[in-house]
Amino acid sequence: MLEIKDKKACCGCQACYEACPAKCISMVADEEGFLYPKVNRADCVDCHLCEKVCPQLNQASKSSDEPLACLAAISNDTETRLRSSSGGVFSLLAKAILNDGGVVFGARFDDSFAVFHSCAETEEELTPFRGSKYSQSDLRGAYSQVNRFLKENRPVLFTGTPCQIAGLRGYLRGKEADNLYLVSIVCHGVPSPRVWKDYLESITAGARPTEVNMRNKENGWNQYRMTIRREGQDLLNVQATDTPFMRAFLSNLTLRPSCYSCQFRGNHGSDLTLGDYWGIENVHPELSDNKGTSLILVYTEKGRHLLEGLDLKMVESRYEDALKGNPSILYPSQEPANRADFWKAYQKRGVKALKSFTSIGFMNKLRNVIGGYFGKLGIK
Ligand SMILES: Cc1cc2nc3c(=O)[nH]c(=O)nc-3n(C[C@H](O)[C@H](O)[C@H](O)COP(=O)(O)OP(=O)(O)OC[C@H]3O[C@@H](n4cnc5c(N)ncnc54)[C@H](O)[C@@H]3O)c2cc1C
């Protein structure tokens, strides 16, 4: 029976919860707002399926395996690219699957702006998946829905963090159908849903916003802004790295404990991995226009096939060049020495603690300790 003794050993993928035939596992939020499985012992039938599907217990990435290809790309659909976080490749892949009669899974906001996984069967339903949401997405039964569509022989594109891809592969237990396409994002780590909820409330004073964009490109991709709006009016419109929410995320204070020892880096079983091609201006200036450029890592022939016929500009790139601007491809984010202090303060003071731990003065002190890393993250 699954027992989480060390929080670092659970990435929250929910494979155990979905696989349990006795339905005796529930996902319960801890004091940081991250979900963990809780087994109801009385109903457990001792089948051990929860352990068998767990990617943390059974899978690890082959991070030393280089991708088959490393590409830089931008979508030719500029409008969609501007509404995407990077070069808009996700939307192109998703549309191709829909045109083939398929289904696309991705992360979106619910009515209260909590992030969860859902599926789209039309282009309209695809829109909410666009753009990065910096809060761990709640799977809410997505793996069993994937399985249902696969059994109907429909093409399925599942997108998510590397651990969510590993979770789905664990859930399917090696029965990966030809019609399943796995596309992960390069992942710095997933921030706490509780911090996101509290931060949003502090901006909106409890009234529901109509639009939230954590990677708004109105001032360009390099200087992305965070915008929160109600009926066209700005409640927040600032460079994202100036918000305490993004600063806490980028300085790793609010990441899930398992992210600091993430096992799903590099080749973690996806067909493709998508990210931002930071540093593109130095290596492929012809694809650098500050509207967003995607990095595509190709891990399988199936992934290569998926890229055929897409309406984009794409060039072959060098893996070493991509790694320079994007350490998250291979290395987990480091746990900050003051993480426990931060959470102690957060339990008492909430968003006020978020602000004091990410104030300019505090960040400057930290900069002296960890130096150049901040520059790479775009924090001035
Ligand atoms: C938490 C997080 C950390 C990231 N860290 C990095 C990084 O360190 N380096 C880097 O290069 N790129 C990182 N990215 C990925 C990058 O921001 C883009 O999502 C990616 O390049 C795809 O961009 P796009 O323009 O093709 O499409 P977009 O339309 O921008 O991407 C949407 C895709 O992102 C997925 N997505 C959005 N939010 C979440 C979420 N909370 N959980 C799971 N999936 C989500 C959607 O399902 C969809 O597949 C991160 C994204 C997230 C959500």
The ligand as an SDF file (V2000), in Angstrom:
LIG
                    3D

 53 58  0  0  0  0  0  0  0  0999 V2000
    5.1240   25.4800  -14.5950 C   0  0  0  0  0  0  0  0  0  0  0  0
    5.8530   25.6950  -15.9110 C   0  0  0  0  0  0  0  0  0  0  0  0
    7.2340   25.7940  -15.9350 C   0  0  0  0  0  0  0  0  0  0  0  0
    7.9220   25.9930  -17.1400 C   0  0  0  0  0  0  0  0  0  0  0  0
    9.3010   26.0890  -17.1290 N   0  0  0  0  0  0  0  0  0  0  0  0
    9.9650   26.2830  -18.2940 C   0  0  0  0  0  0  0  0  0  0  0  0
   11.3880   26.4040  -18.3250 C   0  0  0  0  0  0  0  0  0  0  0  0
   12.0670   26.3680  -17.2830 O   0  0  0  0  0  0  0  0  0  0  0  0
   11.9910   26.5700  -19.5340 N   0  0  0  0  0  0  0  0  0  0  0  0
   11.2760   26.6040  -20.6980 C   0  0  0  0  0  0  0  0  0  0  0  0
   11.8690   26.7290  -21.7710 O   0  0  0  0  0  0  0  0  0  0  0  0
    9.9420   26.4720  -20.7050 N   0  0  0  0  0  0  0  0  0  0  0  0
    9.2680   26.3190  -19.5440 C   0  0  0  0  0  0  0  0  0  0  0  0
    7.8990   26.1940  -19.5510 N   0  0  0  0  0  0  0  0  0  0  0  0
    7.2100   25.9510  -20.8580 C   0  0  0  0  0  0  0  0  0  0  0  0
    6.9120   27.1820  -21.6940 C   0  0  0  0  0  0  0  0  0  0  0  0
    6.5400   28.2570  -20.8370 O   0  0  0  0  0  0  0  0  0  0  0  0
    5.7680   26.9230  -22.7020 C   0  0  0  0  0  0  0  0  0  0  0  0
    4.6760   26.3360  -22.0340 O   0  0  0  0  0  0  0  0  0  0  0  0
    6.1280   25.9520  -23.8040 C   0  0  0  0  0  0  0  0  0  0  0  0
    7.2680   26.4260  -24.4550 O   0  0  0  0  0  0  0  0  0  0  0  0
    4.9920   25.8100  -24.8330 C   0  0  0  0  0  0  0  0  0  0  0  0
    4.7850   27.0330  -25.4340 O   0  0  0  0  0  0  0  0  0  0  0  0
    3.9630   27.2210  -26.8040 P   0  0  0  0  0  0  0  0  0  0  0  0
    4.1800   28.6200  -27.2620 O   0  0  0  0  0  0  0  0  0  0  0  0
    4.2790   26.1130  -27.7500 O   0  0  0  0  0  0  0  0  0  0  0  0
    2.4580   26.9880  -26.4110 O   0  0  0  0  0  0  0  0  0  0  0  0
    1.5490   27.5710  -25.2500 P   0  0  0  0  0  0  0  0  0  0  0  0
    0.2070   27.7380  -25.8010 O   0  0  0  0  0  0  0  0  0  0  0  0
    2.1460   28.6990  -24.5500 O   0  0  0  0  0  0  0  0  0  0  0  0
    1.6000   26.3320  -24.2290 O   0  0  0  0  0  0  0  0  0  0  0  0
    0.5380   25.7310  -23.6670 C   0  0  0  0  0  0  0  0  0  0  0  0
    0.9970   24.3700  -23.1980 C   0  0  0  0  0  0  0  0  0  0  0  0
    1.4650   24.4340  -21.8740 O   0  0  0  0  0  0  0  0  0  0  0  0
    0.7200   23.5070  -21.0840 C   0  0  0  0  0  0  0  0  0  0  0  0
    0.6040   24.0520  -19.7360 N   0  0  0  0  0  0  0  0  0  0  0  0
    0.3300   25.3220  -19.3710 C   0  0  0  0  0  0  0  0  0  0  0  0
    0.3300   25.4230  -18.0320 N   0  0  0  0  0  0  0  0  0  0  0  0
    0.5700   24.1880  -17.5410 C   0  0  0  0  0  0  0  0  0  0  0  0
    0.6350   23.6390  -16.2210 C   0  0  0  0  0  0  0  0  0  0  0  0
    0.4630   24.3800  -15.1280 N   0  0  0  0  0  0  0  0  0  0  0  0
    0.8830   22.3290  -16.0930 N   0  0  0  0  0  0  0  0  0  0  0  0
    1.0440   21.5320  -17.1930 C   0  0  0  0  0  0  0  0  0  0  0  0
    0.9890   21.9960  -18.4660 N   0  0  0  0  0  0  0  0  0  0  0  0
    0.7580   23.3090  -18.6220 C   0  0  0  0  0  0  0  0  0  0  0  0
   -0.6270   23.3980  -21.8040 C   0  0  0  0  0  0  0  0  0  0  0  0
   -1.2480   22.2050  -21.4870 O   0  0  0  0  0  0  0  0  0  0  0  0
   -0.1690   23.4220  -23.2500 C   0  0  0  0  0  0  0  0  0  0  0  0
    0.3510   22.1690  -23.6020 O   0  0  0  0  0  0  0  0  0  0  0  0
    7.1910   26.0670  -18.3590 C   0  0  0  0  0  0  0  0  0  0  0  0
    5.7920   25.9900  -18.3330 C   0  0  0  0  0  0  0  0  0  0  0  0
    5.1110   25.8120  -17.1210 C   0  0  0  0  0  0  0  0  0  0  0  0
    3.6200   25.7250  -17.1260 C   0  0  0  0  0  0  0  0  0  0  0  0
  1  2  1  0
  2  3  1  0
  2 52  2  0
  3  4  2  0
  4  5  1  0
  4 50  1  0
  5  6  2  0
  6  7  1  0
  6 13  1  0
  7  8  2  0
  7  9  1  0
  9 10  1  0
 10 11  2  0
 10 12  1  0
 12 13  2  0
 13 14  1  0
 14 15  1  0
 14 50  1  0
 15 16  1  0
 16 17  1  0
 16 18  1  0
 18 19  1  0
 18 20  1  0
 20 21  1  0
 20 22  1  0
 22 23  1  0
 23 24  1  0
 24 25  2  0
 24 26  1  0
 24 27  1  0
 27 28  1  0
 28 29  2  0
 28 30  1  0
 28 31  1  0
 31 32  1  0
 32 33  1  0
 33 34  1  0
 33 48  1  0
 34 35  1  0
 35 36  1  0
 35 46  1  0
 36 37  1  0
 36 45  1  0
 37 38  2  0
 38 39  1  0
 39 40  1  0
 39 45  2  0
 40 41  1  0
 40 42  2  0
 42 43  1  0
 43 44  2  0
 44 45  1  0
 46 47  1  0
 46 48  1  0
 48 49  1  0
 50 51  2  0
 51 52  1  0
 52 53  1  0
M  END
$$$$
